[in-house]
């Protein structure tokens, strides 16, 4: 595993990401370059402009058009980009190349390498004094950070990007993209209501912009669908997935189509349509295989393992889960490996293999230490470990696990996970002969389930 990258934890921009003061404005650069060339304002104006117009530009009283900047730069024998913004085309091209490298690494799920690439681009981007490149840097590094589990540090960068996109020169699509990324972070921190509001706002901005942004709209709809699914509003979740799939298919974007089928599979599973869910998962897996996306292939194997287990084929489920675990190790994804181990622990528990369930659940929990974006996996692994301990008579340790699961579920704001913890605590109380306590816990779980909107 690669060495962890140190990330900022303060509320000011990381060193090198905030553009330095603009220094000389265009007019000041024009005057300095004219004097250095030994020319008068009349010489620069030539027969095209008046001396007074050149004077107005130098004093910042007027802003020349792009065509005029190009003409003046040619008179002064300098790069038009340097005259306009104080940076040469070569310097800007270098900065853009560094950003492109970081984005390519991130798209290939090489998140640690992407983080390093974006940070190595900070000085070049700052040197361009171009807000558009700075937003691209901040957004790109933030995406890699949140994918690596450093969600709060990603939010720090995105809030600065959000401030920049409020400046003139940015479109509603630019603003929508940053809001979308903030929404993803909030979702991963289980702030589902906030994430949903951000996705709503991002979608409005994207749709009213009138600019081509169907891929962004598909991404927003896909993630908004996750929020609806977490809130058990499966009708809204399904509608968003259908809209996202239509956009992705119109674009012919295989990755977007695969992402959407993946979400459709999860929704169908939650609704109890396990065969349909498996069909969607298989379609997504085939698309990811065609894209050589091993990480998402591993995640689909995990999903198929869970679905196969629900359909009653434990042996096939184990094969899928082991294959998912192997893929996670190959792509160096501890969180994915933890989820596969959690699935295997569940199978062992069902088979009465309590020592094996204990071992796999502990390994899964060890891999998820500090990953608050994976509380939805911490909770079930704690429950499996607790039940494996309870079945071997280790009641005090089991209670610690069940209460840890309840705490994770509370932080996750998931009633369904909390009810599972309460039922487990009720089972433990019954084993201890505390029938009154067991009845109270079962009653709490039943009442909570009645309040859930299906």
URRADA-V269884 format. One line per field, one symbol per residue. psi: psi as a letter, one per 40 degrees, with the letter a starting at -180 (. if undefined). A space follows every 10 residues. Layout:
# URRADA-V269884
psi->???
This chain:
# URRADA-V269884
psi->hihihhiiei eiiihedhhi idbhiddddd ddddddefii dddddaedii ddddddddef eihiiddddd dddddefihd ddddeeiidd dddddddddd dddddddeeg ddddddddde eddddddefh dddddddddd dddddddeeg dddddddddd ddddeeiiei iddddddddd ddddddddef gddddddddd dddddddede ihfddddddd dddddddddd efgddddddd dddddddddd dfhddddddd dddddddddd eegddddddd dddddddddd efgddddddd dddddddddd eegddddddd dddddddddd efgddddddd dddddddddd eegddddddd ddddddeehe geefdedddd dddddddddd eeegdddddd dddddddddd defhdddddd dddddddddd deegdddddd dddddddddd ehh.
